[in-house]
Amino acid sequence: GCHNFRAGVWKPRTKPGGFEGNGETALPWMKRVKEETKMLVSTEVATPEHVELALKYDIDILWVGARTTANPFMVQEITEALRGSSVSMMVKNAPSPDVDLWIGAIERCRKVGIIDIKAIHRGFELFRNSGYRNTPLWEVPIELRRRMPEIPILCDPSHIAGRREGIGELSQTALDLGFDGLMVEVHPAPDEALTDARQQVTPAALQAILSRLVIRQSDSPSSDMQLSLLRGQIDNIDRQLLHLLMERFDVVRQIADVKKQSYMALFQPKRWDSLLQGHLAAGAELGLSEAFVRGIFEKIHTESIRVQREQQGGESTT
């Protein structure tokens, strides 16, 4: 099931000093891979000079990275350097969830005559931690599919997960949503990888992941796709709730330290009553039942008292 060997010849890093690829030195290696495996080979390009060298060494597929997609000026320069070429292109989504920016980069490829174009969904860099390296926000590639149904979409579960343990689940979600393929980072010794070591899997692990995937029929009812999308949104929201709770209890521990220094009691009845009444009122405005809101915040408050006792060195009670 693997048809395309991809490797970063040029590796743009967020900060200087990290491994930035071997540049032109690596291109003959790619050519050797192509000859020995009969696979297509691909690499990321970020400048017209990269394009020129990649074409010189007969690279089959080029891709535009997320940060390049976010810069229409650079996308324009890259695509102009490809004018008249028969090379295939892949376009990653920009770091921000802007479907128009993604579509714009694809359209620039089309304007210079590139026919074979694929989109790559690698998730989005949001301010709030969602439990992923890049939050999937599946609704964005679904919108791209709605507006450009002729463009195949691949999923990059490695960059979304940021850790190898999440790749299998994300791959299955992508296939459930009708994605056309996967871009997975593989390394013979992942822990020794020069970049992104935590999100890489061994060839054997990749084989195991692929063997467990369920490939749905292309004529599956649209309701299945919609249900998978909605469940994906719920999973994402649940992760955000857990991370918000973690942040809340971090603040609770700081409060416990202040109370200890000020010889204050852990339980402050007036504060608790005021807090609860405020939450009940806010919940009512949002259409949530009083019993539901009360039950949630009573449990949170009980856990907050326990965390404060633990922080101050007291007994942990339930």
N, C-alpha and C positions, 0 to 999 in steps of 0.2 A: 504493500500500500504506500510505500515511500517512493516518490518520483523525482523529487527536487532536493539537491544538496545545496544548502545555503550556508555561507560563512561571512563574517564581518572582516573584510580586508581593511576597511577604515572604520575605526570605532570612535565615534564622537562621545566624549565623556563630559559629564556635568561639570567636573572640576579638573584642572590640569594635574598631571602627575601620574594618572592611572595608565593602564595599558590602552594604547590608542590604535592597535592593529599594526600589521607589518607592511601595509601599503603595497606598492607595486611588487615588492619581493614575493608576496603571497599569491599573486595572480597566476604565475606558472604552476603553483601547487593546485589551484582550482582547475586548471587545464588538465593536469594529470588525473585529478579525481574524475573529471568528465570522461577521459579516455578509458580509465580502468573500471569504472562502475557503470558507464553508459547512462548515468543520470544527468538530468539538466542541472546546471550550476547557477547560483545566483548570489549577488552581494548588494549591499546598500551603497548608494552613491549620494553625495551631498554637495558636489560642485561639478561644473562642466569638465574640469580636469579629470575627476573620477570617471565620468562618463567616457571620455576619450580613451582612457587606459582600459576600462572594462571592455569596451568594444574591440580594442586592439587585441585583447587576449580571448576574444570569442566567448564572453560570458553570456549565457542564454537569457537570464532574467535579471533585471535591476529593480531595486525597490527604493522608494522614497521613505525615509524614516519619519517618526512622529514630529520631531522638532523642525525638520525641513518642511513638512506639510504645513506647519503653522506659519511659514514664511512664504507668501505667494511670490515675492520677488525672486527668491532662490528657486522655487519650483519652476518659475518661468525660464530662468537661465538653464536649468537642467533639461527641461523639455525641449528648449530650442537647440541644445546640443544633440538631441536625439532626433531632430527633424530628418526624415528620410530613412531612418533606421527601421529594421524589422524586429528589433528586440522586444521582448515582453516586459511589461511593467507591473509592479505591485505598489500600492499606495497605502501606507499606514495612516490611521486616524491621527489627528493632532492631539496633543495632551489634553486640551480642553474639549468638552462634549459639544462641539460645534459641527453639526452635520454639513452645513453649507461650506465650511472650510475644507472638509473632506471631499465633498463633491467638486469644489472648485479645482482642487489638485488633479482629480480624475479628468475633469474637462480640459485642463491645460495639456494633459497627455494626449487626449483625443485631437486637439486642435493642431498638433504637429504630425498627425497621421498614425499614431500608435493605435493598433487595433486590439491586441491582446492585453487587456488591463484587468487586474484583480485588486480588490480592496482587502486590507488586513485590519482586523479588529484587535487592538492590543490593550484596550482599557483606557481609563482616563485618570489623570492625576488631580484628585480633589484635595481640598484643604483638610477635610476631616477623614480620619483613618476609618476605613470600612472593613479592615481585616484582609484586604488584598493589597498587593503592591500598587496595582492600578484598578480602580473600581470598574467593573464590567459595563454597567449601565446598558444592558442589552437593548433597551428601547432605541438607542442611537443607531446601531447597525441595522435594526429592524426598519427604522425610518429610511435609512439608505437603500435597503432592499425595496421598500415601497416606491421610492422615487426613481431608483435606477435598477429595475428588476433584471436587466440584462448583465449586470456586473457581478461576477462570482465574488463571494466573500469568504475569506479564510479567517480562522481564529488563531490568535497567538496566546495560548493559555499559559505559557511560560512567563511572559511579561505581565499578564493579569495577576497570576497567583503570586509570583515573586518567590515561590518555594515549591520544590518538586512535589510535595505531598498533595497539592491542590490541582495538579495538572489533569489527572484522570477525570475528576468530577467536572471541571470546566470544559474539558473536551467533549464529554457526553452532553452537557448543556448546549454547547454550540451545535452539535449534530442534531439535537432535539429541536433546535430553532431553525433548522434547515440550512446551516452553513455548508459551504462546498468543500471545505478542507481544513487542515490544521498546519500550523507552523510551530514545531516543538523544538526546544533547544536540547541537543544531545551531546554528550561528551564521554569519552572512554573512562575518564577519572574525574567526575564532576567537582570534587573537593579541591582539585588542583587547577581548575579552570582559572584563567587570568581575569575573566570578568563574569559577573552574574552567576557565581558558583552555586548559590543556594537554589536556583530555579532550573538547574540542568539535571537531566536523567541519563543513565547509561543506556546503551543500545538494548540491553536485555530488558531494562525497565520500560523502555518505549514499546518493545514487543508485547510486554505484559499489558500495558495500557491499551494498546490497539486491539489485543485479543478480547478485552472485556467490553469494548465499545459496542453499542447497539446502533446499527445503521437503520434508520427509519425509511420507509418507502417514500418516494417523491410525491405520491398521491395521497399522503396522509391527510386527514381532515384538517382544515385550517384551525379548527377549535383546539386541536392538540398543540399547535404552535402557540396559539394565544394563551392556553393554559400554562405551558412551559414558561412563556415570557412573564406572566403574572406571578408564577411561583418563584421565578428568579428574582423578581422585584421584592417579593416578601422576604426571601433569603437575605437579600442585600440590606433591607430595612432592619431585619432582626440582628444582623451583625453590627449595624450602626447603633442599635439600642444597647447591645452588650458593651460596646466601646464607650458609649455615653455613661453607662453605669460605672464602668471602670474609672472614668474621669471624675465622676461624682464622688466615688469613695476615696479617690486620691485627695480631693478637697476635704472630705470628712476627716481624714487622718490629720490634715493640717489644723483643722478646727480642734481636734482632740488635743493637740500640742498646745494651742493657745489656751484652751480651758484649763489644762494642767498647770500652766504657768500662772494663770489668774485665779486658781483655786475655785473654779466654777464647777457646778454639778453637770454631769453628762446630759441629764434629761432636763430640758427647759420647757415646761408645760405651755407657757404663753406663746413661745416661739413655735412650738409644734402645732398648737391650735390655729394660730394665724396662718401658718404654712398650709395646713390641711384645708382650711376654709377657702384659701386662695386657689388651691388646686381643684377643689370641688366646683367653684364658680367657673374657672377656666374650662373644666371638663364639660360642664353644662352648656357653655357657649359652643363647644365643639360637637355637641350631640352625644356625648359619652354618658353612660349611666352613673349615678352617684355611687352605687354599690361597687361598680367596677373600679372607678377612680380611687375610692376610699381603700378598697382591698389592696390595690397596687402600692399606694403610698404608705399604708400601714406596714406592709412587708418591707418596703425600702427603709422606713424609719427604724424598724426593729433591727434590720441589718446594720444600719448606721450606728445605732447604740452599741451593738456588738463589736463593730470595727473600732469604735472609739475606746471601748474598754480594753480591747486587745492592744491598741496603739499605746495606751497609757500603762500597759503592763499588768492589767487586771485579768481575771479569769474570763475565758471565752465561754459565753453562755448562749443558749438558743432561746 
